């Protein structure tokens, strides 16, 4: 098992009631596997109103078969607009 951190930023921090949580996933877990773990936290990885990153890189730009590693940080934050 490996441990990754999921950080909630912006308004999601209030919605989730915490700024972060940790997930334990199998050592061979990939980004594809992360989908079900995020959904268990009531985060929809396909939602258009949030951005998800892995170690600062956009999750949607990374290959689905990329392995997760201990210490990886997933950041989830709402899409923000302004001007």
LOKE-471289 format. One record per residue: x, y, z of N, C-alpha, C in turn; residue number from 1. Coordinates in Angstrom, 1 decimal, always signed. Example, Ala and Ser with C-alpha at 12.3 -4.5 7.8 and 13.67 -1.06 7.14 Angstrom:
! LOKE-471289
> n_c1,n_c2,n_c3,ca_c1,ca_c2,ca_c3,c_c1,c_c2,c_c3,k
> +13.2,-5.7,+7.8,+12.3,-4.5,+7.8,+13.2,-3.3,+7.8,1
> +12.8,-2.2,+7.1,+13.7,-1.1,+7.1,+12.9,+0.0,+7.9,2
***
This chain:
! LOKE-471289
> n_c1,n_c2,n_c3,ca_c1,ca_c2,ca_c3,c_c1,c_c2,c_c3,k
> +0.8,-1.2,+0.0,+0.0,+0.0,+0.0,+0.9,+1.2,+0.0,1
> +0.4,+2.3,-0.7,+1.1,+3.5,-0.7,+0.1,+4.6,-0.2,2
> +0.6,+5.7,+0.3,-0.2,+6.8,+0.9,+0.0,+8.0,+0.0,3
> -1.2,+8.6,-0.4,-1.1,+9.9,-1.1,-2.0,+10.9,-0.3,4
> -1.7,+12.1,-0.5,-2.4,+13.2,+0.1,-3.4,+13.9,-0.9,5
> -4.6,+14.1,-0.5,-5.6,+14.9,-1.3,-5.8,+16.2,-0.5,6
> -5.5,+17.3,-1.2,-5.7,+18.6,-0.6,-6.9,+19.3,-1.2,7
> -7.7,+19.9,-0.4,-8.9,+20.6,-0.9,-8.7,+22.1,-0.7,8
> -8.8,+22.8,-1.8,-8.5,+24.2,-1.8,-9.7,+25.1,-2.1,9
> -9.6,+26.3,-1.8,-10.7,+27.3,-2.0,-12.0,+26.8,-1.3,10
> -13.1,+27.0,-1.9,-14.4,+26.7,-1.3,-14.6,+25.2,-1.0,11
> -13.8,+24.4,-1.7,-13.9,+22.9,-1.4,-13.5,+22.6,+0.0,12
> -12.5,+23.4,+0.5,-12.0,+23.1,+1.9,-13.2,+23.2,+2.9,13
> -14.0,+24.3,+2.7,-15.2,+24.4,+3.6,-16.2,+23.3,+3.3,14
> -16.5,+23.0,+2.0,-17.4,+21.9,+1.7,-17.0,+20.6,+2.3,15
> -15.7,+20.3,+2.3,-15.2,+19.0,+2.7,-15.1,+19.0,+4.3,16
> -15.0,+20.2,+4.9,-14.8,+20.2,+6.3,-13.4,+20.0,+6.7,17
> -12.4,+20.0,+5.8,-11.0,+19.7,+6.1,-10.2,+20.3,+4.9,18
> -8.9,+20.5,+5.2,-8.1,+21.0,+4.1,-7.4,+19.9,+3.4,19
> -7.3,+18.7,+4.0,-6.7,+17.5,+3.3,-7.1,+16.2,+4.0,20
> -6.8,+15.2,+3.2,-7.0,+13.8,+3.7,-6.0,+12.9,+3.1,21
> -5.8,+11.8,+3.6,-4.9,+10.8,+3.0,-5.6,+9.6,+2.5,22
> -5.1,+9.0,+1.4,-5.7,+7.8,+0.9,-4.6,+6.7,+0.9,23
> -5.0,+5.5,+1.2,-4.1,+4.4,+1.1,-4.6,+3.6,-0.1,24
> -3.7,+3.4,-1.1,-4.1,+2.7,-2.3,-3.1,+1.6,-2.5,25
> -3.4,+0.6,-3.3,-2.4,-0.5,-3.6,-1.2,+0.1,-4.3,26
> -0.1,-0.6,-4.1,+1.2,-0.1,-4.6,+1.2,-0.1,-6.2,27
> +0.3,-0.8,-6.8,+0.3,-0.7,-8.3,-0.9,+0.2,-8.8,28
> -1.4,+1.1,-7.9,-2.5,+1.9,-8.3,-2.1,+2.9,-9.4,29
> -3.0,+3.2,-10.3,-2.7,+4.2,-11.4,-3.7,+5.4,-11.2,30
> -3.5,+6.3,-12.1,-4.4,+7.5,-12.1,-5.9,+7.0,-12.4,31
> -6.0,+6.0,-13.2,-7.3,+5.4,-13.5,-8.0,+4.9,-12.2,32
> -7.2,+4.3,-11.4,-7.7,+3.8,-10.1,-8.1,+4.9,-9.2,33
> -7.5,+6.0,-9.3,-7.7,+7.1,-8.4,-9.2,+7.6,-8.5,34
> -9.7,+7.5,-9.7,-11.1,+7.9,-10.0,-12.1,+7.4,-8.9,35
> -12.1,+6.1,-8.6,-13.0,+5.6,-7.7,-12.8,+6.1,-6.2,36
> -11.5,+6.4,-5.9,-11.2,+6.9,-4.6,-11.7,+8.3,-4.5,37
> -11.6,+9.1,-5.5,-12.1,+10.5,-5.5,-13.6,+10.5,-5.4,38
> -14.2,+9.6,-6.2,-15.7,+9.6,-6.1,-16.2,+9.2,-4.7,39
> -15.4,+8.3,-4.0,-15.8,+8.0,-2.7,-15.8,+9.2,-1.7,40
> -15.0,+10.2,-2.1,-14.9,+11.4,-1.4,-16.0,+12.5,-1.9,41
> -16.8,+12.0,-2.8,-17.8,+12.9,-3.4,-17.2,+13.9,-4.3,42
> -16.1,+13.6,-4.9,-15.4,+14.4,-5.9,-15.6,+13.7,-7.3,43
> -16.2,+14.4,-8.2,-16.4,+13.9,-9.5,-15.2,+14.4,-10.4,44
> -14.3,+13.5,-10.8,-13.1,+13.9,-11.6,-13.5,+14.4,-13.0,45
> -14.7,+14.1,-13.4,-15.1,+14.5,-14.7,-15.9,+15.9,-14.7,46
> -16.1,+16.4,-13.5,-16.8,+17.7,-13.4,-16.1,+18.8,-14.1,47
> -16.8,+19.7,-14.7,-16.2,+20.9,-15.4,-15.9,+22.0,-14.5,48
> -16.4,+22.0,-13.2,-16.3,+23.1,-12.3,-15.2,+22.9,-11.3,49
> -14.3,+21.9,-11.5,-13.2,+21.7,-10.6,-11.9,+21.4,-11.4,50
> -10.8,+21.6,-10.8,-9.5,+21.3,-11.4,-8.8,+20.3,-10.4,51
> -8.2,+19.3,-11.0,-7.5,+18.3,-10.2,-6.1,+18.2,-10.7,52
> -5.1,+18.3,-9.8,-3.7,+18.2,-10.2,-3.0,+17.1,-9.4,53
> -2.0,+16.5,-10.0,-1.1,+15.5,-9.4,+0.2,+16.2,-9.3,54
> +0.7,+16.5,-8.2,+2.1,+17.1,-8.0,+2.2,+18.3,-8.9,55
> +1.1,+19.1,-9.0,+1.2,+20.3,-9.8,+0.9,+20.2,-11.3,56
> +0.7,+19.0,-11.8,+0.3,+18.8,-13.2,-1.1,+18.5,-13.3,57
> -1.8,+19.1,-14.3,-3.2,+18.8,-14.5,-3.5,+17.3,-14.8,58
> -4.4,+16.7,-14.0,-4.7,+15.3,-14.0,-5.1,+14.9,-15.4,59
> -5.9,+15.7,-16.1,-6.4,+15.3,-17.4,-5.3,+15.3,-18.5,60
> -4.1,+15.9,-18.2,-3.1,+15.9,-19.2,-2.1,+14.7,-19.0,61
> -2.3,+13.9,-17.9,-1.4,+12.8,-17.6,-2.0,+11.5,-18.1,62
> -1.2,+10.5,-18.4,-1.7,+9.2,-18.9,-2.4,+8.5,-17.8,63
> -3.5,+7.9,-18.1,-4.3,+7.2,-17.1,-3.6,+6.0,-16.5,64
> -2.6,+5.5,-17.2,-1.9,+4.3,-16.6,-0.6,+4.7,-15.8,65
> -0.5,+6.0,-15.5,+0.6,+6.5,-14.7,+0.5,+6.0,-13.3,66
> +1.5,+5.4,-12.7,+1.5,+4.8,-11.4,+1.5,+6.0,-10.3,67
> +0.8,+5.8,-9.3,+0.8,+6.7,-8.1,+2.0,+6.2,-7.2,68
> +2.5,+7.2,-6.5,+3.7,+6.9,-5.6,+3.4,+7.5,-4.2,69
> +4.0,+6.9,-3.2,+3.9,+7.4,-1.9,+4.4,+8.8,-1.9,70
> +3.7,+9.7,-1.3,+4.1,+11.1,-1.2,+3.4,+12.0,-2.3,71
> +2.8,+11.4,-3.3,+2.1,+12.1,-4.3,+1.0,+13.0,-3.6,72
> +0.8,+14.2,-4.2,-0.2,+15.1,-3.7,-1.2,+15.4,-4.8,73
> -2.4,+15.1,-4.5,-3.5,+15.5,-5.4,-4.2,+16.8,-4.8,74
> -4.3,+17.8,-5.7,-5.0,+19.0,-5.2,-6.3,+19.1,-6.0,75
> -7.3,+19.5,-5.3,-8.7,+19.6,-5.9,-9.1,+21.0,-5.6,76
> -9.5,+21.8,-6.6,-10.0,+23.2,-6.3,-11.0,+23.6,-7.3,77
> -11.9,+24.5,-6.9,-13.0,+24.9,-7.8,-12.4,+25.8,-8.9,78
> -13.0,+25.7,-10.0,-12.7,+26.6,-11.1,-13.1,+28.0,-10.7,79
> -12.2,+29.0,-10.8,-12.4,+30.3,-10.4,-12.3,+31.2,-11.6,80
> -13.3,+32.2,-11.6,-13.2,+33.2,-12.7,-13.3,+34.6,-12.1,81
> -12.8,+35.5,-12.8,-12.8,+36.8,-12.3,-12.3,+37.8,-13.3,82
> -12.2,+39.0,-13.0,-11.7,+39.9,-14.0,-11.4,+41.3,-13.4,83
***
